[in-house]
């Protein structure tokens, strides 16, 4: 699991999928699922065969309010890792975190 390569992958997907996206509460559940599936599939294609992947996608409306997120994991610091990327436009923000756990 190479965080820099995974981050580039996440960034490319977010840029492609969300460039012209507008926040719509009705559409966000499907968009969130689609983004997580797309990113998960692209990570599989990258050949991290010995890793279990977790992809978390959070989308919110851009309203000038603060948001805090945190994650804690119990893992092997020598083999497991994570990365994240943030996308924002005038309408929405999206935070994607990808965790790779060696098995």
C-alpha positions as CSV (number, residue, x, y, z in Angstrom):
1,X,0.0,0.0,0.0
2,X,1.7,3.2,-1.2
3,X,-0.1,6.2,0.2
4,X,1.2,8.7,-2.4
5,X,0.0,6.6,-5.3
6,X,-3.4,5.9,-3.7
7,X,-3.8,9.6,-3.0
8,X,-3.2,10.4,-6.7
9,X,-5.8,7.8,-7.7
10,X,-8.4,9.2,-5.2
11,X,-7.6,12.8,-6.4
12,X,-8.2,11.8,-10.1
13,X,-11.5,10.2,-9.4
14,X,-12.8,13.1,-7.3
15,X,-11.7,15.6,-9.9
16,X,-13.4,13.7,-12.7
17,X,-16.6,12.8,-10.8
18,X,-17.2,16.0,-8.9
19,X,-15.9,18.8,-11.1
20,X,-19.3,20.1,-12.0
21,X,-21.3,18.5,-9.1
22,X,-23.9,20.4,-7.2
23,X,-25.0,19.4,-3.7
24,X,-28.4,17.7,-3.7
25,X,-29.5,15.8,-0.6
26,X,-31.5,13.4,-2.7
27,X,-28.6,12.4,-4.9
28,X,-25.8,12.3,-2.3
29,X,-26.4,8.8,-1.0
30,X,-26.0,7.3,-4.5
31,X,-23.1,9.5,-5.3
32,X,-21.3,8.6,-2.1
33,X,-21.8,4.8,-2.8
34,X,-20.7,5.2,-6.5
35,X,-17.5,7.1,-5.5
36,X,-16.5,4.5,-2.9
37,X,-17.1,1.7,-5.3
38,X,-15.2,3.4,-8.1
39,X,-12.2,4.2,-5.8
40,X,-12.2,0.6,-4.3
41,X,-12.3,-0.9,-7.8
42,X,-9.4,1.3,-9.0
43,X,-7.4,0.4,-5.9
44,X,-7.9,-3.3,-6.7
45,X,-6.6,-2.7,-10.2
46,X,-3.4,-1.3,-8.7
47,X,-2.4,-4.7,-7.5
48,X,-2.4,-4.4,-3.7
49,X,-3.3,-8.1,-3.5
50,X,-2.2,-8.7,0.1
51,X,-4.2,-5.8,1.4
52,X,-7.7,-5.4,2.6
53,X,-9.0,-2.0,1.6
54,X,-11.5,0.2,3.4
55,X,-12.7,3.3,1.5
56,X,-14.7,6.0,3.4
57,X,-16.4,8.8,1.6
58,X,-18.0,11.8,3.3
59,X,-19.9,14.4,1.3
60,X,-21.4,17.6,2.8
61,X,-22.9,20.8,1.7
62,X,-20.6,23.8,1.5
63,X,-22.2,26.2,3.9
64,X,-19.2,27.9,5.5
65,X,-19.5,25.9,8.7
66,X,-16.8,23.8,10.2
67,X,-16.6,20.0,10.2
68,X,-14.4,17.7,12.1
69,X,-13.6,14.1,11.3
70,X,-11.3,11.6,13.0
71,X,-10.4,7.9,12.6
72,X,-8.5,5.5,14.8
73,X,-7.2,2.1,13.9
74,X,-5.6,-0.8,15.6
75,X,-3.0,-2.0,13.2
76,X,0.6,-2.8,12.4
77,X,2.4,0.4,11.7
78,X,5.1,-1.4,9.7
79,X,2.7,-2.7,7.0
80,X,-0.6,-0.9,7.2
81,X,-1.3,2.6,6.1
82,X,-3.8,5.1,5.0
83,X,-4.2,8.3,2.9
84,X,-6.9,10.8,2.2
85,X,-7.9,13.5,-0.2
86,X,-10.3,16.5,0.0
87,X,-12.3,18.0,-2.8
88,X,-14.2,21.2,-2.6
89,X,-16.2,23.4,-4.9
90,X,-18.8,26.2,-4.3
91,X,-21.5,23.7,-3.6
92,X,-20.0,20.7,-1.7
93,X,-17.0,19.2,0.0
94,X,-15.9,15.6,-0.2
95,X,-13.4,13.8,2.0
96,X,-12.2,10.3,1.0
97,X,-10.0,8.2,3.2
98,X,-8.5,4.9,2.1
99,X,-7.1,2.4,4.5
100,X,-4.9,-0.6,3.5
101,X,-4.4,-3.4,6.0
102,X,-1.9,-6.1,5.2
103,X,-3.0,-9.7,5.7
